[in-house]
Amino acid sequence: RAELVEKIRVLGQDVLDGVSFGFNNAVDQLKILNPTAELDTEELSMLKRVGNGQIIIPPEYAEMVEEEEEDEQENGEKGQEEEGHDESNS
């Protein structure tokens, strides 16, 4: 049973990784196809969808979107700290 549960977890992660890759690839292609347009990709997420002409977070993905946004903020802050650190070393 444990083996089956692990296999399902691995397959689920593989699916998520594939969807994430496809989503990011589509966004990158849109940027290449529209080089003169400033596309606002800040609020894009593979977990969000369009509803009533707006980008919405389906309730079943709300917690995952919050975690994704927190991770992005932490990564951005770490990147800024590293940039500042590099500047002080010059």
PyMOL Python script that loads the backbone (N, CA, C, O; Angstrom):
from pymol import cmd

cmd.read_pdbstr("""\
ATOM      1  N   ARG A   1       0.816  -1.194   0.000  1.00  0.00           N
ATOM      2  CA  ARG A   1       0.000   0.000   0.000  1.00  0.00           C
ATOM      3  C   ARG A   1       0.864   1.265   0.000  1.00  0.00           C
ATOM      4  O   ARG A   1       0.573   2.214  -0.728  1.00  0.00           O
ATOM      5  N   ALA A   2       1.908   1.280   0.801  1.00  0.00           N
ATOM      6  CA  ALA A   2       2.795   2.441   0.870  1.00  0.00           C
ATOM      7  C   ALA A   2       3.449   2.707  -0.484  1.00  0.00           C
ATOM      8  O   ALA A   2       3.636   3.855  -0.886  1.00  0.00           O
ATOM      9  N   GLU A   3       3.790   1.621  -1.177  1.00  0.00           N
ATOM     10  CA  GLU A   3       4.386   1.760  -2.503  1.00  0.00           C
ATOM     11  C   GLU A   3       3.419   2.432  -3.479  1.00  0.00           C
ATOM     12  O   GLU A   3       3.813   3.298  -4.260  1.00  0.00           O
ATOM     13  N   LEU A   4       2.170   2.029  -3.426  1.00  0.00           N
ATOM     14  CA  LEU A   4       1.141   2.599  -4.293  1.00  0.00           C
ATOM     15  C   LEU A   4       0.924   4.078  -3.980  1.00  0.00           C
ATOM     16  O   LEU A   4       0.809   4.896  -4.892  1.00  0.00           O
ATOM     17  N   VAL A   5       0.869   4.416  -2.709  1.00  0.00           N
ATOM     18  CA  VAL A   5       0.685   5.812  -2.297  1.00  0.00           C
ATOM     19  C   VAL A   5       1.851   6.663  -2.795  1.00  0.00           C
ATOM     20  O   VAL A   5       1.644   7.776  -3.280  1.00  0.00           O
ATOM     21  N   GLU A   6       3.066   6.150  -2.679  1.00  0.00           N
ATOM     22  CA  GLU A   6       4.246   6.882  -3.152  1.00  0.00           C
ATOM     23  C   GLU A   6       4.206   7.056  -4.669  1.00  0.00           C
ATOM     24  O   GLU A   6       4.534   8.125  -5.183  1.00  0.00           O
ATOM     25  N   LYS A   7       3.805   6.011  -5.379  1.00  0.00           N
ATOM     26  CA  LYS A   7       3.713   6.092  -6.843  1.00  0.00           C
ATOM     27  C   LYS A   7       2.684   7.150  -7.261  1.00  0.00           C
ATOM     28  O   LYS A   7       2.923   7.911  -8.198  1.00  0.00           O
ATOM     29  N   ILE A   8       1.556   7.196  -6.576  1.00  0.00           N
ATOM     30  CA  ILE A   8       0.522   8.200  -6.868  1.00  0.00           C
ATOM     31  C   ILE A   8       1.054   9.598  -6.588  1.00  0.00           C
ATOM     32  O   ILE A   8       0.797  10.521  -7.359  1.00  0.00           O
ATOM     33  N   ARG A   9       1.796   9.767  -5.490  1.00  0.00           N
ATOM     34  CA  ARG A   9       2.371  11.071  -5.161  1.00  0.00           C
ATOM     35  C   ARG A   9       3.347  11.519  -6.250  1.00  0.00           C
ATOM     36  O   ARG A   9       3.320  12.670  -6.685  1.00  0.00           O
ATOM     37  N   VAL A  10       4.206  10.599  -6.684  1.00  0.00           N
ATOM     38  CA  VAL A  10       5.187  10.911  -7.728  1.00  0.00           C
ATOM     39  C   VAL A  10       4.486  11.272  -9.035  1.00  0.00           C
ATOM     40  O   VAL A  10       4.863  12.244  -9.690  1.00  0.00           O
ATOM     41  N   LEU A  11       3.482  10.510  -9.416  1.00  0.00           N
ATOM     42  CA  LEU A  11       2.737  10.805 -10.646  1.00  0.00           C
ATOM     43  C   LEU A  11       2.026  12.152 -10.550  1.00  0.00           C
ATOM     44  O   LEU A  11       2.004  12.912 -11.518  1.00  0.00           O
ATOM     45  N   GLY A  12       1.448  12.449  -9.396  1.00  0.00           N
ATOM     46  CA  GLY A  12       0.795  13.741  -9.194  1.00  0.00           C
ATOM     47  C   GLY A  12       1.775  14.886  -9.351  1.00  0.00           C
ATOM     48  O   GLY A  12       1.452  15.900  -9.969  1.00  0.00           O
ATOM     49  N   GLN A  13       2.976  14.734  -8.796  1.00  0.00           N
ATOM     50  CA  GLN A  13       4.001  15.768  -8.923  1.00  0.00           C
ATOM     51  C   GLN A  13       4.448  15.905 -10.371  1.00  0.00           C
ATOM     52  O   GLN A  13       4.680  17.016 -10.846  1.00  0.00           O
ATOM     53  N   ASP A  14       4.570  14.777 -11.078  1.00  0.00           N
ATOM     54  CA  ASP A  14       4.936  14.821 -12.497  1.00  0.00           C
ATOM     55  C   ASP A  14       3.900  15.595 -13.310  1.00  0.00           C
ATOM     56  O   ASP A  14       4.259  16.392 -14.176  1.00  0.00           O
ATOM     57  N   VAL A  15       2.627  15.366 -13.036  1.00  0.00           N
ATOM     58  CA  VAL A  15       1.555  16.083 -13.733  1.00  0.00           C
ATOM     59  C   VAL A  15       1.653  17.574 -13.429  1.00  0.00           C
ATOM     60  O   VAL A  15       1.581  18.400 -14.339  1.00  0.00           O
ATOM     61  N   LEU A  16       1.818  17.920 -12.155  1.00  0.00           N
ATOM     62  CA  LEU A  16       1.934  19.327 -11.764  1.00  0.00           C
ATOM     63  C   LEU A  16       3.128  19.988 -12.444  1.00  0.00           C
ATOM     64  O   LEU A  16       3.021  21.111 -12.939  1.00  0.00           O
ATOM     65  N   ASP A  17       4.264  19.297 -12.470  1.00  0.00           N
ATOM     66  CA  ASP A  17       5.453  19.833 -13.136  1.00  0.00           C
ATOM     67  C   ASP A  17       5.207  20.046 -14.628  1.00  0.00           C
ATOM     68  O   ASP A  17       5.644  21.050 -15.189  1.00  0.00           O
ATOM     69  N   GLY A  18       4.512  19.111 -15.274  1.00  0.00           N
ATOM     70  CA  GLY A  18       4.207  19.240 -16.697  1.00  0.00           C
ATOM     71  C   GLY A  18       3.280  20.404 -16.986  1.00  0.00           C
ATOM     72  O   GLY A  18       3.487  21.147 -17.946  1.00  0.00           O
ATOM     73  N   VAL A  19       2.266  20.563 -16.164  1.00  0.00           N
ATOM     74  CA  VAL A  19       1.331  21.683 -16.333  1.00  0.00           C
ATOM     75  C   VAL A  19       2.065  23.004 -16.118  1.00  0.00           C
ATOM     76  O   VAL A  19       1.871  23.957 -16.872  1.00  0.00           O
ATOM     77  N   SER A  20       2.897  23.056 -15.100  1.00  0.00           N
ATOM     78  CA  SER A  20       3.660  24.272 -14.814  1.00  0.00           C
ATOM     79  C   SER A  20       4.577  24.623 -15.982  1.00  0.00           C
ATOM     80  O   SER A  20       4.650  25.783 -16.390  1.00  0.00           O
ATOM     81  N   PHE A  21       5.274  23.629 -16.518  1.00  0.00           N
ATOM     82  CA  PHE A  21       6.142  23.859 -17.668  1.00  0.00           C
ATOM     83  C   PHE A  21       5.346  24.395 -18.852  1.00  0.00           C
ATOM     84  O   PHE A  21       5.749  25.371 -19.484  1.00  0.00           O
ATOM     85  N   GLY A  22       4.220  23.759 -19.151  1.00  0.00           N
ATOM     86  CA  GLY A  22       3.391  24.190 -20.278  1.00  0.00           C
ATOM     87  C   GLY A  22       2.881  25.608 -20.107  1.00  0.00           C
ATOM     88  O   GLY A  22       2.875  26.390 -21.058  1.00  0.00           O
ATOM     89  N   PHE A  23       2.454  25.942 -18.900  1.00  0.00           N
ATOM     90  CA  PHE A  23       1.954  27.285 -18.622  1.00  0.00           C
ATOM     91  C   PHE A  23       3.067  28.316 -18.820  1.00  0.00           C
ATOM     92  O   PHE A  23       2.872  29.320 -19.505  1.00  0.00           O
ATOM     93  N   ASN A  24       4.230  28.067 -18.220  1.00  0.00           N
ATOM     94  CA  ASN A  24       5.347  29.007 -18.341  1.00  0.00           C
ATOM     95  C   ASN A  24       5.822  29.114 -19.782  1.00  0.00           C
ATOM     96  O   ASN A  24       6.216  30.192 -20.227  1.00  0.00           O
ATOM     97  N   ASN A  25       5.788  28.014 -20.511  1.00  0.00           N
ATOM     98  CA  ASN A  25       6.172  28.022 -21.915  1.00  0.00           C
ATOM     99  C   ASN A  25       5.212  28.887 -22.733  1.00  0.00           C
ATOM    100  O   ASN A  25       5.647  29.653 -23.593  1.00  0.00           O
ATOM    101  N   ALA A  26       3.918  28.768 -22.471  1.00  0.00           N
ATOM    102  CA  ALA A  26       2.924  29.578 -23.190  1.00  0.00           C
ATOM    103  C   ALA A  26       3.124  31.065 -22.900  1.00  0.00           C
ATOM    104  O   ALA A  26       3.039  31.888 -23.812  1.00  0.00           O
ATOM    105  N   VAL A  27       3.387  31.416 -21.646  1.00  0.00           N
ATOM    106  CA  VAL A  27       3.628  32.818 -21.284  1.00  0.00           C
ATOM    107  C   VAL A  27       4.875  33.328 -22.007  1.00  0.00           C
ATOM    108  O   VAL A  27       4.864  34.429 -22.557  1.00  0.00           O
ATOM    109  N   ASP A  28       5.950  32.536 -22.010  1.00  0.00           N
ATOM    110  CA  ASP A  28       7.179  32.942 -22.694  1.00  0.00           C
ATOM    111  C   ASP A  28       6.952  33.131 -24.192  1.00  0.00           C
ATOM    112  O   ASP A  28       7.495  34.064 -24.784  1.00  0.00           O
ATOM    113  N   GLN A  29       6.159  32.259 -24.808  1.00  0.00           N
ATOM    114  CA  GLN A  29       5.868  32.398 -26.234  1.00  0.00           C
ATOM    115  C   GLN A  29       5.082  33.674 -26.512  1.00  0.00           C
ATOM    116  O   GLN A  29       5.345  34.357 -27.502  1.00  0.00           O
ATOM    117  N   LEU A  30       4.126  34.001 -25.656  1.00  0.00           N
ATOM    118  CA  LEU A  30       3.362  35.243 -25.832  1.00  0.00           C
ATOM    119  C   LEU A  30       4.281  36.460 -25.767  1.00  0.00           C
ATOM    120  O   LEU A  30       4.103  37.417 -26.521  1.00  0.00           O
ATOM    121  N   LYS A  31       5.255  36.424 -24.876  1.00  0.00           N
ATOM    122  CA  LYS A  31       6.202  37.538 -24.766  1.00  0.00           C
ATOM    123  C   LYS A  31       7.040  37.671 -26.032  1.00  0.00           C
ATOM    124  O   LYS A  31       7.305  38.783 -26.489  1.00  0.00           O
ATOM    125  N   ILE A  32       7.458  36.541 -26.601  1.00  0.00           N
ATOM    126  CA  ILE A  32       8.257  36.558 -27.832  1.00  0.00           C
ATOM    127  C   ILE A  32       7.420  37.043 -29.013  1.00  0.00           C
ATOM    128  O   ILE A  32       7.901  37.818 -29.840  1.00  0.00           O
ATOM    129  N   LEU A  33       6.178  36.592 -29.094  1.00  0.00           N
ATOM    130  CA  LEU A  33       5.309  36.971 -30.208  1.00  0.00           C
ATOM    131  C   LEU A  33       4.837  38.416 -30.132  1.00  0.00           C
ATOM    132  O   LEU A  33       4.383  38.968 -31.134  1.00  0.00           O
ATOM    133  N   ASN A  34       4.936  39.030 -28.973  1.00  0.00           N
ATOM    134  CA  ASN A  34       4.484  40.405 -28.771  1.00  0.00           C
ATOM    135  C   ASN A  34       5.590  41.236 -28.132  1.00  0.00           C
ATOM    136  O   ASN A  34       5.409  41.763 -27.034  1.00  0.00           O
ATOM    137  N   PRO A  35       6.745  41.363 -28.811  1.00  0.00           N
ATOM    138  CA  PRO A  35       7.893  42.028 -28.189  1.00  0.00           C
ATOM    139  C   PRO A  35       7.667  43.509 -27.896  1.00  0.00           C
ATOM    140  O   PRO A  35       8.294  44.064 -26.994  1.00  0.00           O
ATOM    141  N   THR A  36       6.786  44.145 -28.644  1.00  0.00           N
ATOM    142  CA  THR A  36       6.567  45.577 -28.412  1.00  0.00           C
ATOM    143  C   THR A  36       5.468  45.840 -27.393  1.00  0.00           C
ATOM    144  O   THR A  36       5.308  46.970 -26.931  1.00  0.00           O
ATOM    145  N   ALA A  37       4.724  44.823 -27.045  1.00  0.00           N
ATOM    146  CA  ALA A  37       3.646  44.985 -26.059  1.00  0.00           C
ATOM    147  C   ALA A  37       4.193  44.687 -24.666  1.00  0.00           C
ATOM    148  O   ALA A  37       4.949  43.736 -24.471  1.00  0.00           O
ATOM    149  N   GLU A  38       3.801  45.507 -23.715  1.00  0.00           N
ATOM    150  CA  GLU A  38       4.184  45.247 -22.333  1.00  0.00           C
ATOM    151  C   GLU A  38       3.095  44.396 -21.698  1.00  0.00           C
ATOM    152  O   GLU A  38       2.084  44.913 -21.222  1.00  0.00           O
ATOM    153  N   LEU A  39       3.312  43.094 -21.697  1.00  0.00           N
ATOM    154  CA  LEU A  39       2.333  42.173 -21.127  1.00  0.00           C
ATOM    155  C   LEU A  39       2.489  42.140 -19.613  1.00  0.00           C
ATOM    156  O   LEU A  39       3.583  41.910 -19.098  1.00  0.00           O
ATOM    157  N   ASP A  40       1.401  42.370 -18.912  1.00  0.00           N
ATOM    158  CA  ASP A  40       1.409  42.304 -17.454  1.00  0.00           C
ATOM    159  C   ASP A  40       1.219  40.848 -17.048  1.00  0.00           C
ATOM    160  O   ASP A  40       0.113  40.313 -17.127  1.00  0.00           O
ATOM    161  N   THR A  41       2.288  40.220 -16.619  1.00  0.00           N
ATOM    162  CA  THR A  41       2.230  38.816 -16.219  1.00  0.00           C
ATOM    163  C   THR A  41       2.338  38.658 -14.704  1.00  0.00           C
ATOM    164  O   THR A  41       2.422  37.538 -14.199  1.00  0.00           O
ATOM    165  N   GLU A  42       2.334  39.761 -13.990  1.00  0.00           N
ATOM    166  CA  GLU A  42       2.506  39.756 -12.530  1.00  0.00           C
ATOM    167  C   GLU A  42       1.487  38.874 -11.817  1.00  0.00           C
ATOM    168  O   GLU A  42       1.854  38.125 -10.911  1.00  0.00           O
ATOM    169  N   GLU A  43       0.238  38.947 -12.201  1.00  0.00           N
ATOM    170  CA  GLU A  43      -0.826  38.223 -11.498  1.00  0.00           C
ATOM    171  C   GLU A  43      -1.166  36.874 -12.129  1.00  0.00           C
ATOM    172  O   GLU A  43      -2.098  36.204 -11.685  1.00  0.00           O
ATOM    173  N   LEU A  44      -0.417  36.465 -13.166  1.00  0.00           N
ATOM    174  CA  LEU A  44      -0.702  35.187 -13.810  1.00  0.00           C
ATOM    175  C   LEU A  44      -0.345  34.026 -12.900  1.00  0.00           C
ATOM    176  O   LEU A  44       0.630  34.085 -12.151  1.00  0.00           O
ATOM    177  N   SER A  45      -1.126  32.996 -12.971  1.00  0.00           N
ATOM    178  CA  SER A  45      -0.853  31.766 -12.233  1.00  0.00           C
ATOM    179  C   SER A  45      -1.556  30.623 -12.946  1.00  0.00           C
ATOM    180  O   SER A  45      -2.674  30.779 -13.438  1.00  0.00           O
ATOM    181  N   MET A  46      -0.904  29.489 -12.996  1.00  0.00           N
ATOM    182  CA  MET A  46      -1.538  28.333 -13.632  1.00  0.00           C
ATOM    183  C   MET A  46      -2.725  27.847 -12.817  1.00  0.00           C
ATOM    184  O   MET A  46      -3.523  27.053 -13.315  1.00  0.00           O
ATOM    185  N   LEU A  47      -2.864  28.302 -11.575  1.00  0.00           N
ATOM    186  CA  LEU A  47      -3.962  27.874 -10.712  1.00  0.00           C
ATOM    187  C   LEU A  47      -5.185  28.783 -10.815  1.00  0.00           C
ATOM    188  O   LEU A  47      -6.260  28.439 -10.324  1.00  0.00           O
ATOM    189  N   LYS A  48      -5.022  29.940 -11.451  1.00  0.00           N
ATOM    190  CA  LYS A  48      -6.141  30.880 -11.581  1.00  0.00           C
ATOM    191  C   LYS A  48      -6.884  30.601 -12.878  1.00  0.00           C
ATOM    192  O   LYS A  48      -6.386  29.884 -13.746  1.00  0.00           O
ATOM    193  N   ARG A  49      -8.091  31.175 -13.008  1.00  0.00           N
ATOM    194  CA  ARG A  49      -8.869  31.020 -14.241  1.00  0.00           C
ATOM    195  C   ARG A  49      -9.650  32.300 -14.490  1.00  0.00           C
ATOM    196  O   ARG A  49      -9.710  33.185 -13.637  1.00  0.00           O
ATOM    197  N   VAL A  50     -10.242  32.383 -15.666  1.00  0.00           N
ATOM    198  CA  VAL A  50     -11.056  33.541 -16.022  1.00  0.00           C
ATOM    199  C   VAL A  50     -12.508  33.233 -15.689  1.00  0.00           C
ATOM    200  O   VAL A  50     -13.028  32.172 -16.036  1.00  0.00           O
ATOM    201  N   GLY A  51     -13.154  34.179 -15.010  1.00  0.00           N
ATOM    202  CA  GLY A  51     -14.569  34.062 -14.676  1.00  0.00           C
ATOM    203  C   GLY A  51     -15.194  35.439 -14.657  1.00  0.00           C
ATOM    204  O   GLY A  51     -14.696  36.334 -13.973  1.00  0.00           O
ATOM    205  N   ASN A  52     -16.264  35.625 -15.385  1.00  0.00           N
ATOM    206  CA  ASN A  52     -16.948  36.922 -15.467  1.00  0.00           C
ATOM    207  C   ASN A  52     -16.006  38.052 -15.880  1.00  0.00           C
ATOM    208  O   ASN A  52     -16.092  39.165 -15.361  1.00  0.00           O
ATOM    209  N   GLY A  53     -15.111  37.756 -16.814  1.00  0.00           N
ATOM    210  CA  GLY A  53     -14.211  38.780 -17.334  1.00  0.00           C
ATOM    211  C   GLY A  53     -13.084  39.168 -16.395  1.00  0.00           C
ATOM    212  O   GLY A  53     -12.425  40.185 -16.610  1.00  0.00           O
ATOM    213  N   GLN A  54     -12.850  38.376 -15.357  1.00  0.00           N
ATOM    214  CA  GLN A  54     -11.780  38.670 -14.401  1.00  0.00           C
ATOM    215  C   GLN A  54     -10.958  37.412 -14.155  1.00  0.00           C
ATOM    216  O   GLN A  54     -11.420  36.294 -14.383  1.00  0.00           O
ATOM    217  N   ILE A  55      -9.735  37.616 -13.685  1.00  0.00           N
ATOM    218  CA  ILE A  55      -8.920  36.482 -13.262  1.00  0.00           C
ATOM    219  C   ILE A  55      -9.289  36.189 -11.816  1.00  0.00           C
ATOM    220  O   ILE A  55      -9.206  37.058 -10.948  1.00  0.00           O
ATOM    221  N   ILE A  56      -9.701  34.943 -11.573  1.00  0.00           N
ATOM    222  CA  ILE A  56     -10.135  34.570 -10.226  1.00  0.00           C
ATOM    223  C   ILE A  56      -9.363  33.344  -9.738  1.00  0.00           C
ATOM    224  O   ILE A  56      -8.786  32.591 -10.523  1.00  0.00           O
ATOM    225  N   ILE A  57      -9.374  33.174  -8.434  1.00  0.00           N
ATOM    226  CA  ILE A  57      -8.766  32.003  -7.817  1.00  0.00           C
ATOM    227  C   ILE A  57      -9.890  31.056  -7.423  1.00  0.00           C
ATOM    228  O   ILE A  57     -10.694  31.389  -6.552  1.00  0.00           O
ATOM    229  N   PRO A  58      -9.963  29.890  -8.041  1.00  0.00           N
ATOM    230  CA  PRO A  58     -10.984  28.929  -7.617  1.00  0.00           C
ATOM    231  C   PRO A  58     -10.768  28.570  -6.145  1.00  0.00           C
ATOM    232  O   PRO A  58      -9.625  28.409  -5.716  1.00  0.00           O
ATOM    233  N   PRO A  59     -11.837  28.445  -5.373  1.00  0.00           N
ATOM    234  CA  PRO A  59     -11.702  28.175  -3.936  1.00  0.00           C
ATOM    235  C   PRO A  59     -10.796  26.982  -3.621  1.00  0.00           C
ATOM    236  O   PRO A  59     -10.062  27.000  -2.632  1.00  0.00           O
ATOM    237  N   GLU A  60     -10.850  25.953  -4.457  1.00  0.00           N
ATOM    238  CA  GLU A  60     -10.046  24.762  -4.176  1.00  0.00           C
ATOM    239  C   GLU A  60      -8.544  24.995  -4.338  1.00  0.00           C
ATOM    240  O   GLU A  60      -7.739  24.179  -3.888  1.00  0.00           O
ATOM    241  N   TYR A  61      -8.158  26.117  -4.985  1.00  0.00           N
ATOM    242  CA  TYR A  61      -6.743  26.424  -5.180  1.00  0.00           C
ATOM    243  C   TYR A  61      -6.277  27.619  -4.355  1.00  0.00           C
ATOM    244  O   TYR A  61      -5.105  27.988  -4.437  1.00  0.00           O
ATOM    245  N   ALA A  62      -7.146  28.229  -3.571  1.00  0.00           N
ATOM    246  CA  ALA A  62      -6.811  29.457  -2.845  1.00  0.00           C
ATOM    247  C   ALA A  62      -5.574  29.288  -1.970  1.00  0.00           C
ATOM    248  O   ALA A  62      -4.680  30.134  -1.990  1.00  0.00           O
ATOM    249  N   GLU A  63      -5.516  28.212  -1.209  1.00  0.00           N
ATOM    250  CA  GLU A  63      -4.376  28.004  -0.315  1.00  0.00           C
ATOM    251  C   GLU A  63      -3.082  27.804  -1.104  1.00  0.00           C
ATOM    252  O   GLU A  63      -2.032  28.317  -0.720  1.00  0.00           O
ATOM    253  N   MET A  64      -3.161  27.060  -2.202  1.00  0.00           N
ATOM    254  CA  MET A  64      -1.974  26.830  -3.026  1.00  0.00           C
ATOM    255  C   MET A  64      -1.475  28.128  -3.653  1.00  0.00           C
ATOM    256  O   MET A  64      -0.266  28.339  -3.748  1.00  0.00           O
ATOM    257  N   VAL A  65      -2.389  29.003  -4.082  1.00  0.00           N
ATOM    258  CA  VAL A  65      -2.000  30.280  -4.678  1.00  0.00           C
ATOM    259  C   VAL A  65      -1.317  31.150  -3.629  1.00  0.00           C
ATOM    260  O   VAL A  65      -0.313  31.798  -3.924  1.00  0.00           O
ATOM    261  N   GLU A  66      -1.850  31.170  -2.408  1.00  0.00           N
ATOM    262  CA  GLU A  66      -1.227  31.950  -1.337  1.00  0.00           C
ATOM    263  C   GLU A  66       0.196  31.468  -1.077  1.00  0.00           C
ATOM    264  O   GLU A  66       1.107  32.282  -0.926  1.00  0.00           O
ATOM    265  N   GLU A  67       0.395  30.159  -1.024  1.00  0.00           N
ATOM    266  CA  GLU A  67       1.729  29.603  -0.805  1.00  0.00           C
ATOM    267  C   GLU A  67       2.660  29.961  -1.958  1.00  0.00           C
ATOM    268  O   GLU A  67       3.826  30.289  -1.738  1.00  0.00           O
ATOM    269  N   GLU A  68       2.147  29.900  -3.186  1.00  0.00           N
ATOM    270  CA  GLU A  68       2.932  30.237  -4.369  1.00  0.00           C
ATOM    271  C   GLU A  68       3.380  31.699  -4.306  1.00  0.00           C
ATOM    272  O   GLU A  68       4.537  32.006  -4.593  1.00  0.00           O
ATOM    273  N   GLU A  69       2.469  32.598  -3.931  1.00  0.00           N
ATOM    274  CA  GLU A  69       2.786  34.019  -3.848  1.00  0.00           C
ATOM    275  C   GLU A  69       3.773  34.300  -2.720  1.00  0.00           C
ATOM    276  O   GLU A  69       4.652  35.148  -2.874  1.00  0.00           O
ATOM    277  N   GLU A  70       3.646  33.603  -1.582  1.00  0.00           N
ATOM    278  CA  GLU A  70       4.592  33.766  -0.480  1.00  0.00           C
ATOM    279  C   GLU A  70       5.985  33.316  -0.906  1.00  0.00           C
ATOM    280  O   GLU A  70       6.974  33.976  -0.586  1.00  0.00           O
ATOM    281  N   ASP A  71       6.070  32.203  -1.621  1.00  0.00           N
ATOM    282  CA  ASP A  71       7.355  31.712  -2.112  1.00  0.00           C
ATOM    283  C   ASP A  71       7.992  32.721  -3.059  1.00  0.00           C
ATOM    284  O   ASP A  71       9.197  32.964  -2.988  1.00  0.00           O
ATOM    285  N   GLU A  72       7.194  33.310  -3.941  1.00  0.00           N
ATOM    286  CA  GLU A  72       7.710  34.301  -4.884  1.00  0.00           C
ATOM    287  C   GLU A  72       8.224  35.529  -4.146  1.00  0.00           C
ATOM    288  O   GLU A  72       9.266  36.073  -4.510  1.00  0.00           O
ATOM    289  N   GLN A  73       7.507  35.978  -3.108  1.00  0.00           N
ATOM    290  CA  GLN A  73       7.946  37.126  -2.324  1.00  0.00           C
ATOM    291  C   GLN A  73       9.261  36.822  -1.616  1.00  0.00           C
ATOM    292  O   GLN A  73      10.176  37.645  -1.624  1.00  0.00           O
ATOM    293  N   GLU A  74       9.359  35.644  -1.003  1.00  0.00           N
ATOM    294  CA  GLU A  74      10.588  35.261  -0.317  1.00  0.00           C
ATOM    295  C   GLU A  74      11.752  35.189  -1.292  1.00  0.00           C
ATOM    296  O   GLU A  74      12.849  35.651  -0.979  1.00  0.00           O
ATOM    297  N   ASN A  75      11.530  34.622  -2.461  1.00  0.00           N
ATOM    298  CA  ASN A  75      12.586  34.530  -3.463  1.00  0.00           C
ATOM    299  C   ASN A  75      12.995  35.910  -3.952  1.00  0.00           C
ATOM    300  O   ASN A  75      14.179  36.152  -4.190  1.00  0.00           O
ATOM    301  N   GLY A  76      12.048  36.813  -4.106  1.00  0.00           N
ATOM    302  CA  GLY A  76      12.346  38.183  -4.523  1.00  0.00           C
ATOM    303  C   GLY A  76      13.155  38.919  -3.479  1.00  0.00           C
ATOM    304  O   GLY A  76      14.094  39.639  -3.818  1.00  0.00           O
ATOM    305  N   GLU A  77      12.805  38.751  -2.208  1.00  0.00           N
ATOM    306  CA  GLU A  77      13.541  39.393  -1.127  1.00  0.00           C
ATOM    307  C   GLU A  77      14.956  38.844  -1.040  1.00  0.00           C
ATOM    308  O   GLU A  77      15.899  39.607  -0.831  1.00  0.00           O
ATOM    309  N   LYS A  78      15.122  37.542  -1.194  1.00  0.00           N
ATOM    310  CA  LYS A  78      16.449  36.938  -1.163  1.00  0.00           C
ATOM    311  C   LYS A  78      17.290  37.459  -2.319  1.00  0.00           C
ATOM    312  O   LYS A  78      18.480  37.725  -2.153  1.00  0.00           O
ATOM    313  N   GLY A  79      16.676  37.607  -3.495  1.00  0.00           N
ATOM    314  CA  GLY A  79      17.384  38.122  -4.658  1.00  0.00           C
ATOM    315  C   GLY A  79      17.853  39.546  -4.450  1.00  0.00           C
ATOM    316  O   GLY A  79      18.957  39.902  -4.863  1.00  0.00           O
ATOM    317  N   GLN A  80      17.022  40.373  -3.809  1.00  0.00           N
ATOM    318  CA  GLN A  80      17.397  41.754  -3.530  1.00  0.00           C
ATOM    319  C   GLN A  80      18.527  41.806  -2.518  1.00  0.00           C
ATOM    320  O   GLN A  80      19.446  42.612  -2.661  1.00  0.00           O
ATOM    321  N   GLU A  81      18.474  40.950  -1.490  1.00  0.00           N
ATOM    322  CA  GLU A  81      19.541  40.905  -0.500  1.00  0.00           C
ATOM    323  C   GLU A  81      20.853  40.513  -1.158  1.00  0.00           C
ATOM    324  O   GLU A  81      21.897  41.092  -0.858  1.00  0.00           O
ATOM    325  N   GLU A  82      20.809  39.536  -2.052  1.00  0.00           N
ATOM    326  CA  GLU A  82      22.011  39.093  -2.735  1.00  0.00           C
ATOM    327  C   GLU A  82      22.555  40.189  -3.630  1.00  0.00           C
ATOM    328  O   GLU A  82      23.770  40.367  -3.709  1.00  0.00           O
ATOM    329  N   GLU A  83      21.683  40.930  -4.308  1.00  0.00           N
ATOM    330  CA  GLU A  83      22.125  42.033  -5.158  1.00  0.00           C
ATOM    331  C   GLU A  83      22.812  43.089  -4.313  1.00  0.00           C
ATOM    332  O   GLU A  83      23.885  43.568  -4.681  1.00  0.00           O
ATOM    333  N   GLY A  84      22.224  43.457  -3.202  1.00  0.00           N
ATOM    334  CA  GLY A  84      22.815  44.452  -2.314  1.00  0.00           C
ATOM    335  C   GLY A  84      24.136  43.974  -1.760  1.00  0.00           C
ATOM    336  O   GLY A  84      25.070  44.765  -1.627  1.00  0.00           O
ATOM    337  N   HIS A  85      24.237  42.692  -1.433  1.00  0.00           N
ATOM    338  CA  HIS A  85      25.465  42.114  -0.907  1.00  0.00           C
ATOM    339  C   HIS A  85      26.570  42.194  -1.948  1.00  0.00           C
ATOM    340  O   HIS A  85      27.707  42.539  -1.625  1.00  0.00           O
ATOM    341  N   ASP A  86      26.244  41.877  -3.190  1.00  0.00           N
ATOM    342  CA  ASP A  86      27.235  41.927  -4.260  1.00  0.00           C
ATOM    343  C   ASP A  86      27.755  43.335  -4.463  1.00  0.00           C
ATOM    344  O   ASP A  86      28.947  43.526  -4.706  1.00  0.00           O
ATOM    345  N   GLU A  87      26.868  44.337  -4.367  1.00  0.00           N
ATOM    346  CA  GLU A  87      27.274  45.718  -4.573  1.00  0.00           C
ATOM    347  C   GLU A  87      28.240  46.175  -3.494  1.00  0.00           C
ATOM    348  O   GLU A  87      29.165  46.932  -3.790  1.00  0.00           O
ATOM    349  N   SER A  88      28.057  45.740  -2.248  1.00  0.00           N
ATOM    350  CA  SER A  88      28.920  46.185  -1.164  1.00  0.00           C
ATOM    351  C   SER A  88      30.301  45.550  -1.258  1.00  0.00           C
ATOM    352  O   SER A  88      31.255  46.045  -0.658  1.00  0.00           O
ATOM    353  N   ASN A  89      30.414  44.462  -2.004  1.00  0.00           N
ATOM    354  CA  ASN A  89      31.700  43.804  -2.155  1.00  0.00           C
ATOM    355  C   ASN A  89      32.557  44.438  -3.236  1.00  0.00           C
ATOM    356  O   ASN A  89      33.725  44.071  -3.371  1.00  0.00           O
ATOM    357  N   SER A  90      32.021  45.381  -4.015  1.00  0.00           N
ATOM    358  CA  SER A  90      32.815  45.943  -5.099  1.00  0.00           C
ATOM    359  C   SER A  90      33.570  47.165  -4.684  1.00  0.00           C
ATOM    360  O   SER A  90      34.286  47.753  -5.494  1.00  0.00           O
TER     361      SER A  90
END
""", "prot")
cmd.dss("prot")
cmd.show_as("cartoon", "prot")
cmd.util.cbc("prot")
cmd.orient("prot")
